[in-house]
Amino acid sequence: MLVRISVRNLIEFVMRSGDIDNRFRDNARMIEGIRAHQAIHKKYGDNYKSEYSLKNTTVIEDVEFKVEGRADGLLKEKDGCVIDEIKSTTRLLTEIDGSNKLHWAQAMCYAYFYAIDNNLDTMGISLTYVSIEDYSTKIFKEYFSFEQLEKFYYDLLNEYLNFSKILAKNKVKRDNSIKKLDFPYKEYRKGQRRLAVAVYTAILDSKKLFVDAPTGIGKTISTVFPSIKSIGEDLSDKIFYLTSKNTQSKEALKSINILESQGLFIKSLSITSKEKICLNDEVKCNPVDCPFARGHFDRVNDCLKDIIDNETVMDFNTITSYAEKHRVCPFELELDISSYADFIICDYNYVFNPNTYLKRFFDEVIDRYVFLIDESHNLVERARDMYSFSFTDRRFSELASKLNKKKYKKIIKYLEQIADTFEIIYNKYGKKLYYYQENHIEEFDNKFIKLLKPLQKYLVEEREDENYDDLLNLYFDINKFLKIQEFYNKGFYSIISYDEDMDEKIFEIKCIDPSLVLADTYKNARSVVFFSATLSPMIYFTKILGAEDSLKLRLDMPFNENNFALFNREISTRYKDRNNNIVYISETINNFINSKKGNYFIFFPSYSYLEDIYGYYKSRFDDEIIIQDRFMNEKETNKFLKKFNKDSAKTAFVVLGGIFSEGIDLLGDRLIGAMIISVGMPGVSNERNLIKSHFDKKGLNGFDYAYTYPGLNKVYQAAGRVIRSNNDKGIIYLVDDRFNQYKYKNLYPKHRKNKGLKIVNEKEEFDIQAEGFWEDVIEKKEK
């Protein structure tokens, strides 16, 4: 029986104890910690090898342990070899006594691995504490015999043995069940088999794959099934099913449940955010405010053994029930479970966000991962957001004015210096409302770092101060900013701008082109599969998502194309023409929704345009119209959708690209038509024009990258609401003269191109065409 685990996870599992305490303490910031490590590496020179990879295989009681990781450093001296473990700290070095067992434990494992590989009788271990104030060091050094290291390591494995037997037993059972597993349906839908084979082949050949597949093919089961089969064939160890919305997570869980009903045995986990899964009255992760945090690490191993031994599908309800039973933090529990799950369903953030990714998997990659990226068209804007950050001068100046001037002189000094820097930079670059450059504006960096040091002291000692939360949030935001700055490349810009309405200056790192940072993340996986119903034009998505070397698959709609009609009225909805065409747009809507009794969605390019049309429409026509509120939570959204049933005749005015454009399933007669007004282009803005300029410089059509492609993607998503199953029938009505231009028609997805566009510029034309369509549909239904 095989158990594969990292050194870090092994140590943490066996040796952890005590409370969860996420209150600010003296833990060193990661960015400065990295710099401290780099300072040590430079100090030793060529005899020092940093980030030295080591692994070991040991068998105990028929359990084969494969353990691996990276030592901070390996130093070759005249006396022998030394494993270096580096710990950065904000504490005074005189206060550190080198007694932390966890710090020694990891180094002892690495020392044992190196000793056994090189037949050494003795190994040195250097525990190096580095002050992030000035990179001064305090070193504790000891030598261990091979026998001491071997005993320590075997004691660790024996402690882990009982749990590892559970894991090994589960793995055997999992692999046997996967080998027997067949596709869960008697027949494949049109295109479904091609998709499943393409996914498996991509994993087999360690390739990336782009799949443009219309709704109804069954993308989720067709990607989940072959990826799980790859585990049984020893091609992969863990699957990450990555989503941008909660609805997609539910679909993935549904597929796992279907496969389990066919005999699959697999450990699957759906990760819920800390805010949603927290059992405490408030999200305060410390032993004072949360009973689940108090003593969490004393109880969590028993909880882990319990849930891993007894459950397969671990979702919100399962995790919270075990967390309550064992009195542990459910969020930390699900993160621990992730180390032992085979199939993880989670948000994009847990893999791609530089500030929230799952470090336990991606800092030290020891397994073979497969990334299944659902609705991957969403990854473009999500990635841009993940790698962008901004500050305003007002934030710093207002904080400086609130603090006690006598007590916090140093913090106030740096806050005011940073606020002044906004003015200096703004003046330096010509007092422009919006200035950008490709090179990073570095003037803020050192000032941020200088502010962090007194902030750390304040956050440890001044928890009762009325401004504590504001300064804590600032501390973490500066950390996020500096972390993002590490990834700064040719797709990033530094921006200094002035908001006249708010009278504030803004400094921003903006990721315009995330292709390089995403491509680097894909290296953590054996295979990456991108799939969506709207990946057209595919060349745009492969380029901007950093995956131009991908395999590509385009699939036709699996349903009868005669079940829907695609109409176009050539009215200009360009911004300059919108007010002039309100009458024509309103008449077109009225004509459409009265052509057949039923439920309709009318999609508008913006909320303000929706309101303009609604105001005129209600003054002229008697139809009942429901409009989307600007801000709707999940409960309000569900209530809105429940109004649309098979017997109702409702019309909703909604926003293109909003919550009703994607992930909404109104099957059968719950939706019989959707009108999409405009080609969906984002509004003209400095950011969009910067995107245009960036891609123009790369020899591409910047306007398309900034405006055309994102707009059409929203159109395709909205159009996809109408036909969701084989029994759905309906009309997709596009209102804009540009839809009939060659350029736009050429960009339609494959399954839309095949249909053809019917031009209906007169009411009578539409009436005849719509009546003919519905007569044909009803006639076929009766047959």
C-alpha positions in Angstrom: 0.0 0.0 0.0 1.4 3.4 -1.1 1.2 6.7 0.9 2.7 9.8 -0.7 3.0 12.9 1.5 5.2 16.0 1.9 7.6 16.4 4.8 5.7 19.5 5.8 2.4 17.7 5.9 3.8 14.8 7.8 5.4 17.0 10.5 2.3 19.1 10.9 0.0 16.1 11.2 2.1 14.3 13.8 3.4 17.2 15.9 0.8 20.0 15.8 -1.2 21.0 19.0 -3.0 23.9 20.6 -5.2 26.7 19.2 -5.9 28.4 16.0 -4.9 32.0 16.5 -5.0 34.2 13.5 -4.8 37.4 15.5 -1.8 39.4 14.5 1.3 38.2 16.3 5.0 38.4 15.5 4.9 36.2 12.4 7.1 37.6 9.7 5.5 38.8 6.5 6.1 36.4 3.6 7.7 38.9 1.3 10.3 39.9 3.8 10.7 36.3 4.7 11.6 35.5 1.1 14.1 38.4 1.1 15.6 37.1 4.4 16.1 33.6 2.8 17.7 35.3 -0.2 20.1 37.2 2.1 21.2 33.9 3.7 21.7 32.2 0.3 24.0 35.0 -0.9 26.0 34.9 2.4 27.2 31.3 1.9 28.2 31.5 -1.8 28.8 28.5 -4.1 29.0 25.9 -1.3 25.4 26.5 -0.5 22.5 25.0 -2.5 19.2 26.6 -1.8 15.8 24.9 -2.1 17.4 21.5 -2.2 14.9 18.7 -3.2 15.0 15.5 -1.2 12.8 12.4 -1.1 12.7 9.0 0.6 10.8 5.7 0.3 10.4 3.6 3.5 8.2 0.6 4.1 6.6 -0.1 7.5 4.1 -3.0 8.0 3.3 -3.2 4.2 2.8 0.5 3.9 5.1 2.2 1.5 5.8 5.8 2.5 7.0 8.2 -0.3 7.9 11.4 1.5 9.5 14.4 -0.2 10.1 18.1 0.0 12.7 20.9 -0.3 15.2 21.9 2.4 15.9 25.6 2.6 19.5 24.9 2.1 22.3 22.3 1.9 25.7 23.5 3.0 28.9 21.5 2.2 31.6 22.1 4.8 35.0 20.5 5.5 33.5 18.6 8.4 30.5 17.3 6.4 27.1 18.3 5.2 24.6 20.6 6.9 20.9 20.9 6.3 19.9 24.6 6.8 16.4 25.5 8.1 15.7 29.2 7.8 13.1 31.0 9.9 12.5 34.7 9.4 11.1 36.6 12.4 10.2 40.1 13.8 11.1 39.0 17.3 14.3 40.1 19.0 17.0 37.5 18.2 18.0 37.6 21.9 14.6 36.2 22.8 14.9 33.1 20.6 16.3 30.0 22.3 16.1 27.4 19.5 13.7 25.2 21.4 11.0 25.0 18.8 10.6 21.3 18.0 8.7 21.8 14.8 11.5 23.9 13.4 14.0 21.1 14.1 11.7 18.3 12.9 11.6 19.3 9.3 15.3 19.7 9.0 15.9 16.3 10.7 13.8 14.6 8.1 15.8 16.2 5.3 19.1 15.3 7.1 18.0 11.7 7.3 17.1 11.6 3.6 20.4 13.1 2.6 22.4 10.8 5.0 20.8 7.6 3.7 21.2 8.7 0.0 24.9 9.5 0.6 25.8 6.8 3.1 26.8 9.3 5.8 27.2 8.5 9.5 26.6 12.1 10.7 24.7 15.1 9.5 24.7 18.7 10.7 21.6 20.8 11.1 21.7 24.5 11.2 18.6 26.3 12.5 19.0 29.9 11.2 16.7 32.7 12.6 16.8 35.8 10.4 15.6 39.2 11.6 13.6 40.9 8.9 14.6 44.2 10.4 18.2 44.0 9.3 18.7 40.4 8.1 21.0 39.7 11.1 21.0 36.1 12.1 21.1 33.8 15.2 22.2 30.2 14.4 21.7 27.1 16.4 23.8 24.2 15.1 23.8 20.6 16.1 25.2 17.3 14.7 23.1 14.1 14.7 24.2 10.5 14.2 22.5 8.5 11.5 20.9 6.4 14.2 19.4 9.4 15.9 17.9 10.7 12.6 16.6 7.3 11.6 14.9 6.8 15.0 13.3 10.2 14.8 12.0 9.6 11.3 10.7 6.1 12.0 8.9 7.4 15.2 7.2 10.0 12.9 6.1 7.3 10.5 4.8 5.0 13.2 2.8 7.9 14.7 1.3 8.4 11.2 0.9 4.7 10.5 -2.7 4.1 11.7 -4.0 7.1 9.6 -1.8 6.1 6.7 -3.4 2.6 6.8 -6.8 4.2 6.4 -5.4 6.2 3.4 -3.7 3.2 1.9 -6.8 1.1 2.2 -8.9 3.8 0.6 -6.4 4.1 -2.3 -6.6 0.4 -3.1 -10.4 0.5 -2.9 -10.5 3.7 -5.0 -8.2 2.3 -7.8 -10.2 -1.0 -8.0 -13.5 0.9 -8.2 -12.1 3.3 -10.9 -10.9 0.3 -13.1 -14.4 -1.1 -13.0 -16.1 2.2 -13.6 -18.0 2.8 -16.9 -19.6 5.9 -18.2 -22.8 6.3 -16.1 -25.3 6.6 -19.0 -26.3 4.0 -21.6 -25.5 6.3 -24.5 -23.3 9.3 -25.1 -25.0 12.5 -26.2 -23.8 13.9 -29.5 -20.2 15.1 -29.0 -20.0 13.8 -25.5 -17.8 10.8 -26.3 -15.4 13.0 -28.3 -15.1 15.3 -25.3 -14.4 12.5 -22.8 -11.8 10.9 -25.1 -10.1 14.3 -25.7 -9.9 15.0 -22.0 -8.4 11.6 -21.3 -5.9 11.9 -24.2 -4.8 15.4 -22.9 -4.1 13.9 -19.5 -2.3 10.9 -21.0 -0.1 13.1 -23.2 0.4 15.8 -20.5 -1.2 18.4 -22.7 -3.5 21.4 -22.2 -6.9 21.2 -23.9 -9.4 23.9 -24.9 -13.0 22.8 -25.4 -15.7 25.0 -26.9 -18.8 22.9 -26.2 -22.4 24.2 -26.2 -24.8 23.8 -23.3 -26.5 20.4 -23.2 -23.5 18.2 -24.2 -22.9 17.3 -20.6 -19.5 19.0 -20.1 -19.2 18.4 -16.4 -19.6 14.6 -16.4 -17.6 14.4 -19.7 -14.6 16.0 -18.0 -15.0 14.5 -14.5 -15.3 10.9 -15.7 -12.1 10.7 -17.8 -10.1 12.6 -15.3 -11.1 10.2 -12.6 -10.3 7.3 -14.9 -6.8 8.8 -15.2 -6.3 8.4 -11.5 -7.1 4.7 -11.8 -4.5 4.4 -14.6 -1.9 6.0 -12.5 -1.7 9.0 -14.7 -2.7 11.5 -12.0 -3.0 11.8 -8.3 -5.4 14.6 -7.7 -8.1 16.5 -9.6 -8.9 20.2 -9.1 -12.3 21.1 -10.5 -12.1 24.9 -10.6 -15.2 27.1 -10.7 -16.1 30.8 -10.6 -19.6 30.3 -9.2 -21.3 28.2 -6.6 -23.7 26.7 -9.2 -20.8 25.1 -11.0 -19.6 23.5 -7.8 -23.0 21.9 -7.3 -22.9 20.5 -10.8 -19.5 18.9 -10.2 -20.8 17.4 -6.9 -23.8 16.0 -8.8 -21.5 14.3 -11.3 -19.5 12.7 -8.4 -22.7 11.5 -6.8 -23.8 9.9 -10.1 -20.5 8.1 -10.5 -20.7 6.9 -6.9 -24.1 5.4 -7.6 -22.3 3.4 -10.3 -19.8 2.0 -7.8 -17.1 4.7 -7.7 -15.2 5.0 -4.4 -13.3 8.3 -4.2 -12.6 11.0 -1.6 -14.1 14.2 -3.0 -14.2 17.6 -1.3 -16.0 20.8 -2.1 -14.3 23.8 -0.4 -16.5 26.5 1.0 -15.2 29.9 1.8 -14.3 30.7 5.4 -17.1 33.3 5.7 -19.8 30.9 4.6 -18.7 27.8 6.5 -17.8 29.5 9.8 -19.8 28.1 12.8 -19.0 31.0 15.1 -21.2 34.0 15.5 -18.3 36.1 13.9 -15.4 35.1 11.8 -12.8 35.6 14.5 -10.2 32.8 14.3 -8.7 32.9 17.8 -9.1 31.0 21.1 -10.7 34.0 22.9 -13.5 34.7 20.4 -14.1 31.2 18.9 -14.6 27.9 20.9 -13.8 26.0 17.7 -10.4 27.6 17.4 -9.6 26.9 21.1 -7.7 23.6 21.2 -8.4 22.9 17.5 -5.1 21.2 16.8 -5.5 18.9 19.8 -8.7 17.5 18.3 -8.4 17.9 14.5 -6.4 14.6 13.9 -9.2 12.5 15.5 -11.7 14.4 13.4 -9.7 13.8 10.2 -9.4 10.1 10.9 -13.2 10.0 11.6 -14.3 11.8 8.4 -11.8 10.2 6.1 -12.6 6.8 7.3 -16.4 7.2 7.1 -17.2 9.7 4.3 -16.6 9.9 0.6 -18.3 13.1 -0.6 -17.4 15.9 1.8 -19.4 19.0 1.1 -20.7 21.9 3.3 -23.2 19.8 5.3 -20.8 16.9 5.9 -17.9 19.1 7.0 -19.9 21.3 9.3 -21.5 18.2 11.0 -18.1 16.6 11.7 -16.7 20.0 12.8 -19.5 20.4 15.3 -19.0 16.8 16.5 -15.3 17.2 17.2 -15.4 21.0 18.0 -13.0 22.0 15.4 -12.9 24.9 12.8 -14.7 23.7 9.7 -12.6 25.9 7.3 -9.3 24.6 8.7 -10.8 21.1 8.6 -11.6 21.2 5.0 -8.2 22.5 4.1 -6.7 19.5 6.0 -9.1 17.2 4.2 -7.9 18.6 0.9 -4.5 16.9 1.5 -6.2 13.5 1.5 -8.9 14.1 -1.1 -8.6 12.8 -4.6 -11.1 15.2 -6.2 -11.2 18.9 -5.0 -13.9 21.3 -6.1 -13.0 24.9 -5.4 -13.0 28.4 -6.6 -10.3 29.6 -9.1 -8.7 31.5 -6.2 -7.4 28.4 -4.5 -5.1 27.7 -7.5 -4.5 31.0 -9.2 -4.7 33.8 -6.6 -1.2 34.7 -5.4 -2.6 35.7 -2.0 -5.0 32.8 -1.3 -3.7 29.8 -3.3 -3.3 26.4 -1.5 0.3 26.6 -0.5 0.3 23.0 0.8 0.0 21.8 -2.8 1.8 24.4 -4.9 4.8 25.5 -2.9 6.1 22.0 -3.0 4.5 20.0 -5.9 4.9 16.3 -5.2 1.8 14.9 -6.9 0.5 14.9 -10.5 -2.4 17.3 -10.7 -5.1 17.8 -13.3 -6.9 21.2 -13.5 -10.4 21.2 -14.9 -11.4 24.8 -15.4 -15.1 25.2 -15.7 -16.6 28.2 -17.5 -13.0 29.2 -18.2 -14.0 32.3 -20.2 -14.5 33.8 -16.7 -10.8 33.3 -15.8 -9.7 36.2 -18.0 -11.3 39.0 -15.8 -10.8 37.0 -12.6 -7.1 36.7 -13.2 -6.8 40.4 -14.0 -8.4 41.1 -10.7 -6.3 38.7 -8.7 -3.1 40.4 -10.0 -4.2 44.0 -9.6 -4.3 46.2 -6.6 -4.8 49.9 -5.8 -4.3 52.5 -3.0 -5.6 56.0 -2.6 -3.8 58.9 -1.0 -6.8 59.6 1.1 -6.6 56.2 2.9 -3.1 57.1 4.3 -3.8 60.8 5.1 -7.1 60.0 6.9 -5.5 57.3 9.0 -2.6 59.6 9.9 -5.1 62.2 11.1 -7.0 59.7 13.3 -4.0 58.4 15.2 -2.8 59.6 18.6 0.0 62.0 17.5 2.2 61.6 20.6 1.8 57.8 20.9 2.2 56.7 17.2 4.7 59.3 15.8 6.6 56.8 13.7 3.5 55.3 12.0 2.1 58.8 11.4 5.4 59.8 9.9 5.3 57.0 7.3 1.6 57.4 6.6 2.1 61.0 5.8 5.2 60.3 3.7 3.2 57.8 1.6 0.4 60.3 1.2 2.9 62.9 0.0 4.4 60.4 -2.4 1.1 60.3 -4.3 1.4 64.1 -4.9 5.1 63.8 -5.9 4.4 61.0 -8.4 1.3 62.8 -9.7 3.3 66.0 -10.3 6.3 64.0 -11.7 4.2 62.5 -14.5 2.5 65.7 -15.6 -0.6 66.0 -13.4 -2.6 63.8 -15.8 -6.0 62.4 -14.8 -4.7 59.0 -16.0 -1.1 58.2 -16.5 0.3 54.7 -17.0 3.7 53.1 -17.8 4.9 49.6 -18.4 7.7 49.8 -15.8 6.8 49.5 -12.2 6.6 52.8 -10.3 8.9 51.9 -7.4 8.7 55.0 -5.2 6.1 53.5 -3.0 7.7 50.1 -2.3 10.4 51.1 0.3 7.9 53.4 2.0 5.4 50.6 2.3 8.1 48.3 3.7 9.2 51.0 6.2 5.6 51.4 7.4 5.2 47.7 7.9 7.8 47.5 10.7 6.2 49.9 13.2 2.8 48.5 12.1 3.9 45.0 13.2 4.8 46.3 16.7 1.5 48.3 16.9 -0.6 45.3 15.8 1.0 43.1 18.5 0.7 45.6 21.3 -2.2 47.9 20.6 -5.2 45.6 20.1 -7.5 48.0 22.1 -6.8 51.0 20.0 -9.9 52.3 18.1 -8.1 52.4 14.8 -6.7 48.8 15.1 -9.0 47.2 12.5 -8.2 49.9 9.9 -4.4 49.5 10.4 -4.7 45.7 10.4 -6.5 45.8 7.1 -3.9 48.3 5.7 -1.1 45.9 6.9 -2.6 43.0 5.0 -3.4 45.1 1.9 0.2 46.3 1.7 1.3 42.6 2.0 -1.1 41.7 -0.9 0.2 44.5 -3.0 3.8 43.6 -2.5 3.0 39.9 -3.2 1.3 40.9 -6.5 4.3 43.1 -7.3 6.5 40.0 -7.3 4.7 38.8 -10.4 5.1 42.1 -12.3 5.9 41.4 -15.9 5.2 42.7 -19.5 1.5 42.2 -19.0 1.4 44.7 -16.0 1.2 48.5 -15.8 1.7 51.0 -13.1 -1.0 53.7 -13.0 -1.3 57.0 -11.2 -4.7 58.8 -11.7 -6.8 61.5 -10.2 -10.5 61.1 -9.3 -12.0 64.7 -9.6 -15.3 63.7 -7.9 -13.6 62.1 -4.9 -10.7 64.5 -4.9 -8.2 61.7 -4.4 -5.2 60.3 -6.2 -4.9 56.6 -7.0 -1.9 54.4 -7.4 -2.5 51.0 -9.0 -0.7 47.9 -10.3 -3.0 46.7 -13.1 -2.7 43.3 -14.8 -3.8 43.8 -18.3 -2.5 40.6 -19.8 -2.5 37.7 -17.3 -1.1 35.1 -19.8 2.4 34.9 -18.4 1.4 34.5 -14.7 -1.3 31.9 -15.7 1.1 30.0 -17.9 3.5 29.7 -14.9 0.7 28.3 -12.7 -0.2 25.6 -15.3 3.3 24.2 -14.8 2.0 22.8 -11.5 -0.3 20.4 -13.3 0.2 17.5 -15.6 -2.8 18.6 -17.7 -5.1 21.5 -17.8 -8.6 21.4 -19.4 -10.4 24.6 -20.2 -14.1 24.2 -21.1 -17.0 26.5 -21.7 -19.9 27.1 -24.1 -18.4 30.4 -25.0 -14.7 30.1 -25.9 -15.1 31.9 -29.2 -12.9 33.1 -30.8 -10.7 30.4 -29.4 -7.5 32.1 -30.6 -8.3 35.0 -28.3 -8.8 32.8 -25.2 -5.8 30.6 -25.8 -3.6 33.7 -26.1 -4.9 35.7 -23.2 -5.1 32.7 -20.9 -1.4 31.8 -21.7 -2.2 28.4 -23.3 -1.5 28.8 -27.0 0.1 25.4 -27.1 -3.2 23.7 -26.2 -5.1 21.1 -28.1 -8.4 22.4 -29.4 -11.9 20.9 -29.7 -15.0 22.6 -31.0 -18.3 20.7 -30.7 -21.7 21.1 -32.3 -25.0 21.6 -30.4 -26.3 18.1 -29.3 -29.9 19.2 -29.7 -32.1 19.6 -32.8 -31.1 23.0 -34.3 -34.7 23.4 -35.5 -35.7 23.9 -31.8 -34.5 27.5 -31.9 -34.6 30.4 -34.2 -32.0 33.2 -34.5 -33.3 36.6 -35.5 -31.7 40.0 -36.0 -33.1 43.5 -36.3 -30.6 46.0 -37.6 -31.1 49.0 -35.2 -28.0 50.9 -34.0 -27.4 50.6 -30.3 -24.2 52.5 -30.3 -23.9 54.9 -27.4 -24.5 57.9 -29.6 -27.7 56.5 -31.1 -29.3 55.0 -28.1 -31.6 57.9 -27.1 -32.7 58.3 -30.7 -33.7 54.7 -30.9 -35.6 54.2 -27.6 -39.0 54.2 -29.5 -37.8 51.5 -32.0 -36.3 49.3 -29.3 -39.4 49.5 -27.2 -41.6 48.6 -30.2 -39.3 45.7 -31.0 -39.5 44.3 -27.5 -43.3 44.7 -27.4 -43.6 42.9 -30.8 -41.3 40.1 -29.5 -43.0 39.3 -26.2 -46.5 39.4 -27.7 -45.7 37.0 -30.6 -46.4 34.0 -28.3 -47.5 33.9 -24.7 -44.6 32.9 -22.4 -41.6 33.9 -20.5 -38.9 36.2 -21.9 -35.6 37.8 -20.9 -34.6 41.1 -22.4 -30.9 41.8 -22.0 -29.6 45.4 -21.9 -26.0 46.6 -22.2 -26.2 48.6 -19.0 -28.5 49.3 -16.1 -28.9 53.0 -17.1 -30.1 52.0 -20.6 -32.4 49.4 -19.1 -34.0 52.2 -16.9 -34.3 54.5 -19.9 -36.1 51.9 -22.0 -38.3 50.8 -19.1 -39.4 54.4 -18.4 -40.6 54.9 -22.0 -41.9 51.3 -22.4 -44.2 51.6 -19.3 -45.6 54.9 -20.5 -46.7 53.4 -23.8 -47.4 49.6 -23.3 -49.4 47.7 -20.7 -47.2 44.7 -20.5 -46.1 43.7 -17.0 -42.3 44.0 -16.8 -40.1 42.7 -14.0 -36.7 44.5 -13.7 -33.5 43.3 -12.2 -32.4 45.3 -9.2 -28.9 46.8 -9.2 -27.9 44.8 -6.2 -29.4 41.3 -5.6 -28.2 38.7 -3.2 -28.6 34.9 -3.8 -31.9 34.8 -1.9 -33.4 37.6 -4.0 -32.1 36.1 -7.2 -33.8 32.8 -6.5 -37.0 34.6 -5.6 -36.8 36.4 -8.9 -36.3 33.2 -10.9 -39.2 31.4 -9.2 -41.6 33.8 -10.9 -40.8 32.1 -14.1 -42.7 28.8 -14.2 -44.1 26.8 -17.1 -47.5 28.4 -16.8 -46.5 32.0 -16.3 -46.1 34.8 -18.9 -43.4 37.1 -17.5 -41.0 39.4 -19.1 -37.8 40.5 -17.3 -35.5 43.4 -18.2 -32.0 42.3 -17.1 -28.4 43.4 -17.6 -26.1 41.7 -20.1 -23.2 40.1 -18.3 -25.0 40.2 -15.0 -26.3 37.5 -12.7 -29.0 36.3 -15.1 -26.7 36.0 -18.1 -24.9 32.9 -16.9 -25.5 29.7 -14.9 -29.3 30.1 -15.0 -31.4 27.1 -16.0 -35.0 27.9 -16.9 -35.9 24.7 -18.7 -38.8 24.0 -21.0 -41.5 26.7 -21.0 -39.8 28.6 -18.2 -38.0 30.6 -20.9 -39.1 30.7 -24.5 -37.2 33.7 -25.8 -34.3 36.1 -25.1 -33.6 39.4 -26.7 -30.1 40.7 -26.6 -29.8 44.5 -27.2 -26.4 45.6 -28.4 -23.2 43.6 -29.1 -22.3 43.9 -25.4 -19.2 46.0 -25.7 -17.9 47.2 -22.3 -18.2 51.0 -21.9 -15.3 53.1 -23.1 -12.9 53.6 -20.2 -9.2 54.3 -19.4 -8.7 50.6 -18.4 -10.3 49.3 -21.7 -8.3 51.7 -23.7 -5.1 50.5 -21.9 -6.0 46.9 -22.9 -6.5 48.1 -26.5 -3.1 49.9 -26.5 -1.3 46.9 -24.9 -2.5 44.4 -27.5 -2.0 46.9 -30.4 1.7 47.0 -29.4 1.8 43.2 -29.6 0.6 43.4 -33.3 -2.9 42.2 -32.5 -6.2 44.0 -32.9 -6.4 45.8 -29.6 -9.9 47.0 -30.1 -11.2 43.5 -30.4 -9.3 42.3 -27.3 -10.6 45.3 -25.2 -14.1 45.6 -26.5 -15.3 43.2 -29.3 -14.4 39.8 -27.8 -15.5 40.5 -24.2 -18.8 42.0 -25.5 -19.6 39.1 -27.7 -18.8 36.6 -25.0 -21.5 38.2 -22.8 -23.9 37.9 -25.8 -23.2 34.2 -26.2 -23.7 33.6 -22.5 -27.1 35.4 -22.6 -28.2 33.6 -25.8 -27.4 30.3 -24.1 -30.1 30.8 -21.5 -32.8 29.8 -24.1 -31.9 26.2 -25.1 -30.7 24.2 -22.1 -32.1 20.8 -22.9 -33.4 18.6 -25.7 -37.0 19.7 -24.9 -36.3 23.4 -24.9 -37.7 25.6 -27.8 -37.3 29.3 -28.2 -36.2 32.4 -30.1 -32.9 34.2 -29.7 -33.4 37.8 -30.9 -30.3 40.0 -31.5 -30.9 43.7 -31.8 -28.0 45.6 -33.3 -27.0 46.3 -36.9 -23.5 45.0 -36.3 -24.7 41.4 -35.7 -25.2 41.0 -39.5 -21.7 42.3 -40.4 -19.2 39.7 -41.7 -16.8 40.3 -38.8 -19.4 39.5 -36.2 -21.0 36.6 -38.0 -17.5 35.1 -38.4 -17.0 35.2 -34.7 -20.1 33.2 -33.8 -19.5 29.9 -32.0 -19.5 26.9 -34.3 -22.9 25.8 -33.1 -24.4 29.3 -33.8 -22.7 29.7 -37.2 -24.5 26.6 -38.5 -27.9 28.0 -37.7 -27.8 31.1 -39.8 -29.2 34.6 -39.0 -32.7 35.7 -40.1 -33.0 39.5 -40.7 -36.3 40.9 -39.6 -36.2 44.7 -39.9 -40.0 45.1 -40.1 -42.7 44.1 -37.7 -44.5 42.1 -40.4 -41.3 40.2 -41.2 -40.8 39.1 -37.6 -44.5 38.2 -37.2 -44.4 35.9 -40.2 -41.0 34.3 -39.3 -41.9 33.8 -35.6 -45.3 32.4 -36.4 -43.8 30.0 -38.9 -41.2 28.9 -36.3 -43.7 28.2 -33.6 -46.0 26.4 -36.0 -43.2 24.1 -37.0 -42.2 23.4 -33.4 -45.7 22.6 -32.3 -46.3 20.5 -35.4 -43.2 18.4 -34.7 -44.1 18.1 -31.0 -47.6 16.7 -31.9 -46.1 14.2 -34.3 
